[in-house]
Amino acid sequence: MKIQVRDVPPRSLWALQQAGIHPLLAQLYAARGVHAAAELDDGLARLLPPSSLKGAREAAILLADAMAAGKHICVVADYDCDGATACAVALRGLKLLGATNVGYLVPDRVVDGYGLTAPIAERVKATGADVLVTVDNGIASIDGVARAKALGLQVLVTDHHLPALFNEKIGLPDADVIVNPNQPGCGFESKSMAGVGVMFYVLLALRAELRERGAFDAAHQPKLDTLLPLVALGTVADVVKLDANNRRLVAQGLKRIRAGALPAGIASLFKAAGRQAPAATTFDFGFALGPRINAAGRLADMRLGIECLLTDDPARADELAQMLDGINRERRQIESGMRDQAQLAADAMIDEDEEPPPAIAIFDPEFHEGVVGIVASRIKDKLHRPTFVFAASQAPGKEHELKGSGRSIPGFHLRDALDLVAKRHPGVLLRFGGHAMAAGCTIAEENFEAFEYGLQQVAREWLDAATLTRRLETDGPLAPEYRRADLVDTLHKEVWGQGFAAPTFSEEVEVVSQRLVGDDKHLSLKLKHRGEPVDGIWFGHTDALPARVTLAFRLDTNEWKGIRRVQFLIEAAEIRPQER
């Protein structure tokens, strides 16, 4: 592990400090590319305009016409948290704007697979729908859209994923309208918007269209800001880059949640997770609420998650949130066993004192396809290698197929790597898709070794020793005057996440004592930081540390007998060879 301290551009730091930003926050913002205080304005007026999002105006016209004609609109969602929140935003938003005939359908991960397929289009038609709207999927659904159109459905695709590639040419579905910041010709500045954000923008455009048609005026128009808690949750849970526009969406959602203006389902999920909505953070979205919704799509039926987000009945919301909590506990048990098996398989690839191979591919007949992505992420984090984990398909008639989910490291574009494997080894990849850091694919079980060989071949060509060295960027030493509980609260209230990392500090400390806790799974530490005592905890780490060591740590608080104290959450240690 190589710990690196982020650069802090002095001009940006000075400009932020002159604007009255707290010195520590000014340092953190400047290190993350913020140059002026105006960039930190999270007001709704600062959001990018819907008019700059290609297809938004056309989508608004299509939906407004459909509503005027009383057509039945069916939303086809994805089975993750982004898809669930996008579906809830679509249904709630369309009804707020006057739609009276709206339903939804969410594919089953095992039976249907990802995206709008031809059978899904047929099921939508069977509901009596006239208009099919995808959320968080559809941009690569060439066949599904074609089938929907053949059945007489109007199709609106709202998505944020990359379009499909065919012989290095971009292929788009023949939908009536496509809204996706990543489609060719779209000048929308926020290419990282999540699927739920794209749908929210379509609703903003629809409201503007209905306003022009005289349905209401600006003073009496429906308030779509009630949807922002859902937008914030889906955006953070999907781990998209928190650029300035996404940070504004998340900040606005957090403000409403903290003020008590949140859907019943989100309130119940906070309770089920043992979290406090008045003190909501992005951490709660990513590690407490998001996983509970995702668990439904992984192991059960995502309709549970969507219904939880749609209901306005607190009792029903509590019931559904408790069900989701139980499913998530089951998911953690399955994941734990799979992670242990996957780690054993990964260890078997590595001779003692040797580096891991440049890419990892693991399959076990006992793996559950619903959690392969999580396990791939854990292995990737541990070994710092692009990693695919496969499980046997549970879909009827496809038992010979393996479904894989991959996670990558900086410098290795996973979807492009799969594309190259497909070109070099025709027939090995039955289906694949994704983006730079996460991707999925389907292969025949007999082709697993060919896939592993092809992936490692690409990795050897693309990755060098520097890329394969794990690095952790930090914000450097923590001044002792900032080691305060109230300042920790201030930091927690800010919007942190992918591409705008939560503050992590690093410096040499003295280890006074250390012991294992939590069934010997975590290392509890008594440290001296700048000569003053502070507690530390390193979750999931059991190896002892030397008496003096450079640690990377985040700040948190713990409470004992009514007194709150700062503690360090250890992220990594940089140990010199002589200290090993």
C-alpha positions as CSV (number, residue, x, y, z in Angstrom):
1,M,0.0,0.0,0.0
2,K,1.3,3.4,-1.0
3,I,-0.2,6.4,0.9
4,Q,-0.2,9.6,-1.2
5,V,-1.2,13.0,0.0
6,R,-3.4,15.0,-2.3
7,D,-2.1,18.3,-3.8
8,V,-3.9,21.4,-2.5
9,P,-3.7,24.2,-5.1
10,P,-2.7,27.3,-3.1
11,R,-4.8,29.7,-5.2
12,S,-7.9,27.7,-4.8
13,L,-7.3,27.3,-1.0
14,W,-6.8,31.0,-0.7
15,A,-9.9,31.9,-2.6
16,L,-12.1,29.5,-0.5
17,Q,-10.6,30.8,2.7
18,Q,-11.2,34.4,1.6
19,A,-14.8,33.5,1.0
20,G,-15.2,32.5,4.6
21,I,-15.0,28.7,4.2
22,H,-13.7,26.9,7.3
23,P,-9.9,26.4,6.8
24,L,-10.2,22.6,7.0
25,L,-13.1,22.4,4.6
26,A,-11.3,24.9,2.3
27,Q,-8.3,22.5,2.2
28,L,-10.5,19.5,1.5
29,Y,-12.5,21.2,-1.2
30,A,-9.4,22.7,-2.9
31,A,-7.8,19.2,-3.0
32,R,-10.9,17.9,-4.8
33,G,-10.9,20.5,-7.6
34,V,-13.1,23.2,-6.2
35,H,-11.7,26.6,-7.2
36,A,-14.3,29.0,-5.9
37,A,-17.0,29.3,-3.3
38,A,-19.7,29.6,-6.0
39,E,-19.1,26.0,-7.0
40,L,-20.3,25.0,-3.5
41,D,-23.7,26.7,-4.0
42,D,-26.1,23.8,-3.8
43,G,-29.2,25.8,-4.6
44,L,-31.7,24.3,-7.0
45,A,-31.2,27.4,-9.3
46,R,-27.7,26.2,-9.8
47,L,-28.7,22.9,-11.4
48,L,-27.9,22.3,-15.0
49,P,-31.0,23.2,-17.1
50,P,-33.1,20.3,-18.5
51,S,-33.0,22.1,-21.9
52,S,-29.3,21.0,-22.2
53,L,-30.1,17.3,-21.9
54,K,-30.6,15.8,-25.3
55,G,-34.1,14.3,-25.8
56,A,-35.6,15.8,-22.6
57,R,-37.8,18.2,-24.5
58,E,-39.0,15.5,-26.9
59,A,-39.6,13.1,-24.0
60,A,-41.7,15.8,-22.3
61,I,-43.8,16.2,-25.5
62,L,-44.3,12.5,-25.8
63,L,-45.4,12.1,-22.2
64,A,-47.6,15.2,-22.2
65,D,-49.4,14.0,-25.3
66,A,-49.8,10.5,-23.8
67,M,-51.3,12.0,-20.6
68,A,-53.7,14.2,-22.6
69,A,-54.9,11.2,-24.5
70,G,-55.3,9.1,-21.3
71,K,-52.8,6.5,-22.5
72,H,-51.5,3.8,-20.2
73,I,-47.8,4.4,-19.3
74,C,-45.7,1.5,-18.1
75,V,-42.3,2.0,-16.5
76,V,-39.7,-0.7,-16.9
77,A,-37.2,-0.5,-14.1
78,D,-33.8,-2.1,-13.3
79,Y,-33.5,-4.3,-10.2
80,D,-30.9,-2.2,-8.2
81,C,-31.3,0.8,-6.0
82,D,-30.8,3.3,-8.8
83,G,-33.5,1.5,-10.8
84,A,-35.9,1.2,-7.8
85,T,-35.6,4.9,-6.9
86,A,-35.8,5.9,-10.6
87,C,-39.0,3.9,-10.9
88,A,-40.4,5.5,-7.7
89,V,-39.5,8.9,-9.0
90,A,-41.2,8.2,-12.3
91,L,-44.4,7.0,-10.8
92,R,-44.6,9.6,-8.1
93,G,-43.6,12.4,-10.5
94,L,-46.0,11.5,-13.3
95,K,-48.9,11.3,-10.9
96,L,-47.9,14.7,-9.4
97,L,-48.0,16.1,-12.9
98,G,-51.5,14.7,-13.6
99,A,-51.0,11.2,-15.1
100,T,-53.8,8.9,-14.1
101,N,-52.9,5.6,-15.8
102,V,-49.3,4.6,-14.7
103,G,-47.9,1.3,-13.7
104,Y,-44.5,-0.4,-13.6
105,L,-42.7,-3.7,-14.3
106,V,-39.4,-4.8,-13.0
107,P,-37.5,-7.7,-14.5
108,D,-36.4,-10.7,-12.4
109,R,-32.6,-10.9,-12.2
110,V,-32.5,-14.6,-12.6
111,V,-35.3,-15.3,-15.0
112,D,-35.3,-12.2,-17.2
113,G,-31.7,-10.9,-16.9
114,Y,-30.8,-7.2,-17.3
115,G,-32.7,-4.6,-19.4
116,L,-35.6,-4.4,-21.7
117,T,-35.8,-7.8,-23.5
118,A,-38.3,-8.9,-26.1
119,P,-40.2,-11.0,-23.5
120,I,-40.4,-8.0,-21.2
121,A,-41.8,-5.9,-24.0
122,E,-44.5,-8.6,-24.6
123,R,-45.4,-8.5,-20.9
124,V,-45.6,-4.7,-20.9
125,K,-48.0,-5.0,-23.9
126,A,-50.1,-7.6,-22.1
127,T,-50.7,-5.1,-19.3
128,G,-52.6,-2.9,-21.8
129,A,-49.9,-0.3,-21.9
130,D,-49.5,2.2,-24.8
131,V,-46.3,3.8,-23.7
132,L,-43.2,2.0,-22.4
133,V,-40.7,4.1,-20.4
134,T,-37.4,2.6,-19.3
135,V,-35.5,3.9,-16.3
136,D,-31.9,3.0,-15.6
137,N,-31.8,0.7,-18.6
138,G,-32.7,0.4,-22.3
139,I,-29.7,2.1,-24.0
140,A,-28.3,-1.3,-25.1
141,S,-31.7,-3.0,-25.5
142,I,-31.8,-3.1,-29.3
143,D,-34.0,-6.2,-29.6
144,G,-36.3,-5.3,-26.7
145,V,-37.1,-1.9,-28.1
146,A,-37.6,-3.4,-31.6
147,R,-40.1,-5.9,-30.2
148,A,-41.9,-3.2,-28.2
149,K,-42.2,-1.0,-31.4
150,A,-43.4,-4.0,-33.4
151,L,-46.2,-4.5,-30.8
152,G,-47.3,-0.9,-31.3
153,L,-45.8,0.6,-28.1
154,Q,-44.3,4.1,-28.0
155,V,-40.9,3.8,-26.3
156,L,-39.1,6.3,-24.2
157,V,-35.6,5.2,-23.1
158,T,-34.2,7.0,-20.0
159,D,-30.8,5.7,-19.0
160,H,-27.2,6.7,-18.1
161,H,-25.2,3.7,-19.1
162,L,-22.9,3.6,-22.2
163,P,-24.5,2.6,-25.5
164,A,-23.7,-0.8,-27.0
165,L,-20.8,-1.3,-29.3
166,F,-21.0,-3.3,-32.5
167,N,-17.7,-3.7,-34.4
168,E,-16.5,-0.5,-32.7
169,K,-19.6,1.4,-33.9
170,I,-22.2,2.7,-31.4
171,G,-25.6,1.1,-31.8
172,L,-28.7,2.8,-30.4
173,P,-32.2,1.3,-30.0
174,D,-34.9,2.5,-32.3
175,A,-36.9,4.2,-29.6
176,D,-39.2,7.1,-30.1
177,V,-37.1,9.2,-27.8
178,I,-33.8,8.5,-25.9
179,V,-32.7,10.6,-22.9
180,N,-29.2,9.7,-21.8
181,P,-26.3,12.1,-21.1
182,N,-23.9,9.5,-22.6
183,Q,-25.6,9.2,-26.0
184,P,-23.8,10.6,-29.0
185,G,-24.5,14.3,-29.5
186,C,-25.6,15.1,-26.0
187,G,-23.9,18.3,-24.6
188,F,-25.2,17.9,-21.0
189,E,-22.2,18.6,-18.8
190,S,-23.0,16.0,-16.1
191,K,-22.1,12.7,-17.9
192,S,-22.2,11.0,-14.5
193,M,-25.8,11.4,-13.6
194,A,-27.5,8.3,-12.3
195,G,-30.6,6.8,-13.8
196,V,-32.8,8.3,-11.1
197,G,-31.3,11.7,-12.0
198,V,-32.1,11.3,-15.7
199,M,-35.7,10.5,-14.9
200,F,-35.9,13.5,-12.5
201,Y,-34.7,15.7,-15.3
202,V,-37.3,14.3,-17.7
203,L,-40.0,15.2,-15.1
204,L,-38.6,18.8,-14.9
205,A,-38.9,19.1,-18.7
206,L,-42.4,17.6,-18.6
207,R,-43.5,20.1,-16.0
208,A,-42.2,22.9,-18.2
209,E,-44.0,21.5,-21.2
210,L,-47.3,21.2,-19.2
211,R,-46.8,24.8,-18.0
212,E,-46.5,26.0,-21.6
213,R,-49.7,24.1,-22.4
214,G,-51.5,26.0,-19.6
215,A,-52.0,23.1,-17.2
216,F,-50.7,25.3,-14.4
217,D,-48.6,28.4,-13.9
218,A,-45.2,28.8,-12.1
219,A,-46.9,29.9,-8.9
220,H,-49.2,26.8,-8.7
221,Q,-47.1,24.1,-10.4
222,P,-46.5,20.7,-8.7
223,K,-43.4,20.7,-6.5
224,L,-41.0,18.1,-7.8
225,D,-38.5,18.8,-5.1
226,T,-40.4,16.3,-2.9
227,L,-38.7,13.7,-5.1
228,L,-35.2,14.8,-4.2
229,P,-34.7,12.4,-1.3
230,L,-35.2,9.5,-3.7
231,V,-32.9,11.1,-6.3
232,A,-30.2,11.6,-3.6
233,L,-30.5,8.0,-2.4
234,G,-30.3,6.4,-5.9
235,T,-27.4,8.7,-6.9
236,V,-25.2,7.8,-4.0
237,A,-26.2,4.1,-4.0
238,D,-25.2,3.7,-7.6
239,V,-21.7,5.0,-6.9
240,V,-21.7,7.5,-9.8
241,K,-19.2,10.3,-9.8
242,L,-20.4,13.1,-7.6
243,D,-19.7,16.0,-9.9
244,A,-21.0,19.5,-9.1
245,N,-24.5,18.8,-10.4
246,N,-24.8,15.4,-8.7
247,R,-23.6,16.9,-5.4
248,R,-26.4,19.5,-5.7
249,L,-29.0,16.9,-6.2
250,V,-27.7,14.9,-3.2
251,A,-27.3,17.9,-1.0
252,Q,-30.9,19.0,-1.7
253,G,-32.2,15.5,-0.9
254,L,-30.3,15.3,2.3
255,K,-31.6,18.7,3.4
256,R,-35.2,17.5,3.0
257,I,-34.6,14.2,4.8
258,R,-32.9,16.0,7.7
259,A,-35.9,18.4,7.9
260,G,-38.4,15.5,8.1
261,A,-39.7,15.9,4.5
262,L,-39.1,12.4,3.2
263,P,-41.2,9.5,1.9
264,A,-42.5,7.0,4.4
265,G,-40.4,4.2,2.9
266,I,-37.1,6.1,3.3
267,A,-38.1,7.0,6.9
268,S,-38.8,3.3,7.6
269,L,-35.5,2.2,6.0
270,F,-33.6,4.6,8.3
271,K,-35.4,3.0,11.3
272,A,-34.7,-0.6,10.1
273,A,-31.0,0.3,9.6
274,G,-30.8,1.8,13.1
275,R,-29.9,5.2,11.6
276,Q,-31.2,8.7,12.4
277,A,-32.9,10.5,9.5
278,P,-32.4,14.0,11.1
279,A,-28.6,13.4,10.9
280,A,-28.7,11.7,7.5
281,T,-25.4,11.4,5.6
282,T,-24.2,10.1,2.3
283,F,-22.7,7.2,4.2
284,D,-26.3,6.2,5.3
285,F,-27.3,6.0,1.6
286,G,-24.3,4.0,0.5
287,F,-23.9,1.6,3.3
288,A,-27.3,1.3,5.1
289,L,-30.3,2.1,2.9
290,G,-28.9,1.3,-0.5
291,P,-27.9,-2.3,0.4
292,R,-31.3,-3.0,1.9
293,I,-33.0,-2.1,-1.3
294,N,-30.4,-3.8,-3.5
295,A,-30.9,-7.0,-1.5
296,A,-34.4,-7.4,-2.8
297,G,-33.2,-7.4,-6.4
298,R,-30.4,-9.8,-5.5
299,L,-32.2,-12.4,-3.6
300,A,-36.0,-11.8,-3.8
301,D,-38.2,-9.5,-5.8
302,M,-37.3,-5.8,-6.4
303,R,-41.0,-5.0,-6.2
304,L,-40.6,-5.1,-2.4
305,G,-38.1,-2.3,-2.6
306,I,-40.1,-0.2,-5.1
307,E,-43.3,-0.7,-3.1
308,C,-41.5,0.5,0.0
309,L,-40.5,3.7,-1.8
310,L,-44.0,4.2,-3.3
311,T,-46.2,3.7,-0.2
312,D,-47.4,6.7,1.8
313,D,-48.7,4.4,4.6
314,P,-46.1,4.4,7.5
315,A,-47.2,1.1,8.8
316,R,-46.9,-0.6,5.4
317,A,-43.6,1.1,4.9
318,D,-42.3,-0.3,8.3
319,E,-43.5,-3.8,7.3
320,L,-41.7,-3.6,3.9
321,A,-38.5,-2.1,5.4
322,Q,-38.4,-4.9,7.9
323,M,-38.7,-7.5,5.1
324,L,-35.9,-5.7,3.2
325,D,-33.8,-5.7,6.4
326,G,-34.3,-9.5,6.8
327,I,-33.4,-10.1,3.1
328,N,-30.3,-8.0,3.5
329,R,-29.2,-10.1,6.5
330,E,-29.6,-13.2,4.4
331,R,-27.5,-11.5,1.7
332,R,-24.7,-10.8,4.1
333,Q,-24.6,-14.4,5.2
334,I,-24.5,-15.7,1.6
335,E,-21.9,-13.1,0.7
336,S,-19.7,-14.0,3.7
337,G,-19.5,-17.7,2.7
338,M,-18.9,-16.8,-0.9
339,R,-16.3,-14.3,-0.1
340,D,-14.4,-16.9,2.0
341,Q,-14.6,-19.4,-0.9
342,A,-13.6,-16.8,-3.5
343,Q,-10.6,-15.8,-1.4
344,L,-9.5,-19.4,-1.1
345,A,-9.7,-19.7,-4.8
346,A,-7.8,-16.5,-5.3
347,D,-5.1,-17.6,-2.8
348,A,-4.8,-20.8,-4.7
349,M,-3.7,-18.8,-7.8
350,I,-0.9,-17.2,-6.0
351,D,2.3,-18.9,-4.9
352,E,3.8,-17.8,-1.6
353,D,5.7,-14.5,-1.9
354,E,4.5,-13.9,-5.4
355,E,2.2,-11.2,-6.8
356,P,-1.4,-12.1,-7.9
357,P,-2.0,-12.5,-11.6
358,P,-2.9,-9.3,-13.4
359,A,-6.6,-10.1,-13.4
360,I,-8.8,-12.5,-11.4
361,A,-11.6,-14.8,-12.6
362,I,-13.3,-17.1,-10.1
363,F,-16.2,-19.6,-10.4
364,D,-17.8,-21.9,-7.9
365,P,-20.9,-24.0,-8.6
366,E,-22.2,-23.1,-5.1
367,F,-22.1,-19.3,-5.7
368,H,-25.3,-17.3,-5.9
369,E,-25.6,-15.0,-8.9
370,G,-27.3,-12.3,-6.9
371,V,-24.2,-11.4,-4.9
372,V,-21.3,-12.1,-7.3
373,G,-20.8,-8.4,-7.9
374,I,-20.4,-7.7,-4.2
375,V,-17.9,-10.5,-3.8
376,A,-16.0,-9.3,-6.9
377,S,-15.8,-5.9,-5.3
378,R,-14.4,-7.4,-2.1
379,I,-11.8,-9.5,-3.9
380,K,-10.8,-6.5,-6.0
381,D,-10.3,-4.4,-2.9
382,K,-8.2,-7.0,-1.2
383,L,-5.9,-7.9,-4.2
384,H,-6.1,-4.7,-6.2
385,R,-6.7,-6.6,-9.4
386,P,-9.6,-6.5,-12.0
387,T,-11.9,-9.3,-10.8
388,F,-14.7,-11.3,-12.2
389,V,-16.8,-13.7,-10.1
390,F,-19.2,-16.1,-11.8
391,A,-22.2,-18.1,-10.7
392,A,-24.2,-20.7,-12.5
393,S,-27.3,-19.2,-14.1
394,Q,-30.5,-20.2,-12.3
395,A,-32.7,-19.3,-15.3
396,P,-34.7,-22.3,-16.7
397,G,-33.0,-23.9,-19.6
398,K,-29.8,-21.9,-19.1
399,E,-28.1,-24.0,-16.4
400,H,-25.0,-24.4,-18.7
401,E,-24.4,-20.6,-18.6
402,L,-22.4,-18.7,-16.1
403,K,-23.3,-15.1,-15.1
404,G,-20.3,-13.0,-14.1
405,S,-20.0,-9.6,-12.5
406,G,-16.7,-7.7,-12.6
407,R,-15.1,-4.8,-10.7
408,S,-12.0,-3.0,-11.8
409,I,-9.1,-0.8,-10.7
410,P,-8.1,2.7,-12.0
411,G,-6.4,2.3,-15.4
412,F,-8.3,-0.7,-16.6
413,H,-11.6,-0.1,-18.5
414,L,-13.6,-3.2,-17.9
415,R,-16.2,-2.9,-20.6
416,D,-13.5,-2.2,-23.2
417,A,-11.5,-5.2,-21.9
418,L,-14.5,-7.4,-22.5
419,D,-14.9,-6.0,-26.0
420,L,-11.3,-6.9,-26.8
421,V,-11.8,-10.4,-25.3
422,A,-14.9,-10.9,-27.5
423,K,-13.0,-9.9,-30.6
424,R,-10.0,-12.1,-29.9
425,H,-12.0,-15.1,-28.7
426,P,-15.2,-15.2,-30.8
427,G,-18.1,-17.1,-29.1
428,V,-16.7,-17.0,-25.6
429,L,-18.8,-14.1,-24.5
430,L,-22.5,-14.6,-25.1
431,R,-23.4,-11.2,-23.7
432,F,-21.6,-8.4,-22.0
433,G,-22.0,-4.7,-21.0
434,G,-21.1,-2.1,-18.4
435,H,-18.6,0.7,-18.0
436,A,-15.1,1.4,-16.9
437,M,-15.2,0.2,-13.3
438,A,-18.0,-2.4,-13.3
439,A,-19.3,-4.7,-16.0
440,G,-21.2,-8.0,-16.4
441,C,-21.1,-10.8,-18.8
442,T,-22.5,-14.3,-19.6
443,I,-20.4,-17.2,-20.8
444,A,-20.9,-20.9,-21.4
445,E,-19.5,-22.9,-18.4
446,E,-17.2,-24.8,-20.8
447,N,-15.6,-21.4,-21.8
448,F,-14.6,-20.3,-18.3
449,E,-10.9,-21.1,-18.8
450,A,-10.9,-19.4,-22.2
451,F,-12.4,-16.3,-20.7
452,E,-9.9,-16.3,-17.8
453,Y,-7.0,-16.6,-20.3
454,G,-8.4,-13.8,-22.5
455,L,-9.0,-11.4,-19.6
456,Q,-5.5,-12.0,-18.1
457,Q,-4.0,-11.6,-21.6
458,V,-5.6,-8.1,-21.9
459,A,-4.6,-7.2,-18.3
460,R,-0.9,-8.1,-19.0
461,E,-0.9,-5.8,-22.0
462,W,-2.7,-2.9,-20.3
463,L,-1.5,-2.9,-16.8
464,D,2.0,-2.0,-15.6
465,A,3.7,-2.3,-12.2
466,A,2.7,1.3,-11.3
467,T,-1.0,0.7,-12.0
468,L,-1.0,-2.6,-10.1
469,T,0.4,-0.9,-7.0
470,R,-2.4,-0.1,-4.6
471,R,-2.4,3.6,-3.8
472,L,-4.6,5.5,-1.3
473,E,-5.0,9.3,-1.6
474,T,-5.3,11.1,1.7
475,D,-5.6,14.7,2.9
476,G,-2.3,14.4,4.9
477,P,-1.8,15.2,8.6
478,L,-4.7,16.3,10.8
479,A,-4.0,19.4,12.9
480,P,-4.8,18.6,16.6
481,E,-7.2,21.5,16.9
482,Y,-9.4,19.8,14.3
483,R,-9.7,16.6,16.3
484,R,-13.1,17.7,17.8
485,A,-16.5,16.0,17.8
486,D,-18.3,19.1,16.5
487,L,-16.0,19.3,13.5
488,V,-16.6,15.6,12.8
489,D,-20.3,16.4,12.7
490,T,-19.6,19.2,10.3
491,L,-17.6,16.9,8.0
492,H,-20.3,14.2,8.1
493,K,-23.0,16.7,6.9
494,E,-21.1,17.4,3.7
495,V,-21.7,15.5,0.4
496,W,-18.9,13.0,-0.1
497,G,-18.8,10.0,-2.4
498,Q,-17.4,8.6,-5.6
499,G,-15.1,11.1,-7.3
500,F,-15.4,13.4,-4.3
501,A,-13.9,11.2,-1.6
502,A,-14.7,11.5,2.1
503,P,-11.8,13.1,4.1
504,T,-9.1,10.6,4.9
505,F,-6.0,11.8,6.8
506,S,-2.6,10.2,7.2
507,E,0.4,10.6,9.5
508,E,2.7,8.7,11.8
509,V,1.2,7.8,15.2
510,E,2.3,5.9,18.2
511,V,0.5,2.6,18.9
512,V,0.1,2.4,22.7
513,S,-1.9,-0.9,22.8
514,Q,-3.9,-3.1,20.5
515,R,-6.3,-6.0,20.8
516,L,-8.7,-8.0,18.7
517,V,-12.4,-7.4,19.3
518,G,-15.7,-8.5,17.7
519,D,-15.0,-12.3,17.6
520,D,-11.4,-11.5,16.8
521,K,-12.3,-9.9,13.5
522,H,-11.3,-6.2,14.2
523,L,-8.3,-4.5,15.6
524,S,-9.0,-2.1,18.5
525,L,-6.2,0.5,19.1
526,K,-5.1,3.0,21.7
527,L,-3.0,5.6,19.9
528,K,-1.1,8.7,20.6
529,H,-1.7,11.4,17.9
530,R,0.5,14.4,18.3
531,G,1.2,13.3,21.9
532,E,-2.5,13.1,22.8
533,P,-4.5,9.8,23.3
534,V,-7.1,8.8,20.8
535,D,-9.0,5.5,20.1
536,G,-8.8,3.8,16.8
537,I,-10.6,0.8,15.2
538,W,-9.6,-1.1,12.0
539,F,-12.5,-3.2,10.9
540,G,-11.7,-6.5,9.2
541,H,-8.0,-6.3,10.1
542,T,-6.3,-8.6,12.5
543,D,-2.5,-8.2,11.9
544,A,-0.6,-6.4,14.7
545,L,0.9,-3.0,14.0
546,P,4.4,-1.8,15.0
547,A,4.9,0.7,17.8
548,R,5.1,3.6,15.4
549,V,3.3,3.5,12.0
550,T,1.9,5.7,9.4
551,L,-1.9,5.3,9.3
552,A,-4.6,6.5,6.9
553,F,-7.8,7.2,8.9
554,R,-11.2,8.8,8.7
555,L,-12.8,10.6,11.6
556,D,-15.7,9.4,13.6
557,T,-17.1,9.7,17.1
558,N,-18.1,7.2,19.8
559,E,-20.0,7.9,23.0
560,W,-19.4,6.5,26.4
561,K,-21.3,7.5,29.5
562,G,-22.7,10.5,27.7
563,I,-19.4,11.8,26.5
564,R,-18.6,11.9,22.8
565,R,-15.0,11.5,21.7
566,V,-13.3,11.4,18.4
567,Q,-12.0,8.1,17.2
568,F,-9.9,7.1,14.1
569,L,-11.4,4.7,11.6
570,I,-8.3,3.1,10.1
571,E,-8.2,2.6,6.3
572,A,-4.7,1.5,5.7
573,A,-1.1,1.4,7.1
574,E,2.2,2.1,5.4
575,I,4.7,-0.2,7.1
576,R,8.4,0.0,6.3
577,P,10.1,-3.3,5.4
578,Q,12.1,-3.4,8.6
579,E,8.9,-3.1,10.6
580,R,7.2,-6.1,9.0
